[in-house]
Amino acid sequence: MVSARLEDLADSEIADYVTQTDGNGKNSRHIALQDCLAPTKKARKLNLNKSCDVPDAFLDKGKSNSLVNSIHAICCFGGVVAPNSIVDDKSDKEEICIDDCERESWLLPPQLPQDAGKKCLVLDLDETLVHSTFKAVPWADFAIPVKIGGKTHFVYVTKRPGVDEFLRNMAKDYEIIVYTASREKYADPLLDILDQDNVIRTRLYRESCVFFDGFYIKDLSRLNRDLSQTIIVDNSPNSYIFHPENAIDCTSFIDDPFDKELYCISSFLHEIAPVNDVRNSCIGWKQWKSNFNLSIADS
């Protein structure tokens, strides 16, 4: 059962940290593309080889927002770093220059034989496939326990309408990768429940993101996949700011039972599965979506 203190915060402070995007998928702190790619800027990456448990000392600092910050250190919905959160501790990150850093080992292993010839479909998790909250809601599909500061709290998860069918259908034409800015200790048990058909080939968590100017960026160039054959679906524009030409920007899912976004995306992905370079097709996504919605409305 969620603690009384957490319930008291659920409607106020926690809402600011759990749901970090608006209905259009915009981060609460938006950074312009030109500002993020300015040559004078430095990127930051997290060194998360340490345990993911939140230290008790952090929770004992007496700050009113300590519990909220520790929660945010585990779940990064929307890719935004909370002010004064544990992930802002300089001991947990090192500064590197994007242009000068040596390429790290690839994030993905070689493609499996059964996926040969398939394009790589990179899927965000929070507010793209599911919506999670620390407040108990009666419509949640399931709940997963998360240990914070020695205490167990529950995350209540609502699946986006059509997500099960979407994963099954996309696996026929695509190699599916889930790439999330959340911690493994939260996302892994969630995906164990969500991926009932075992179609997700690889799960990538926060430590696989590049921490850049206050955001967790999903760098597709580190995947060991041809960028002309790689698509990312994400509700947060800042997550794919390095490769916008590879992106399908979806709306944020916040528990709407009538949401049809995955059906639309599925239709688009099925249509472009044979193309030679997905980047030439993804740029037409918004217009295609608009036409798709018009056809649905007219039918």
Summary of the structure (lengths in Angstrom):
residues: 299
radius of gyration: 18.9
end to end distance: 45.6
largest distance: 59.2
contacts: 934
relative contact order: 0.17
helix: 35%
strand: 21%
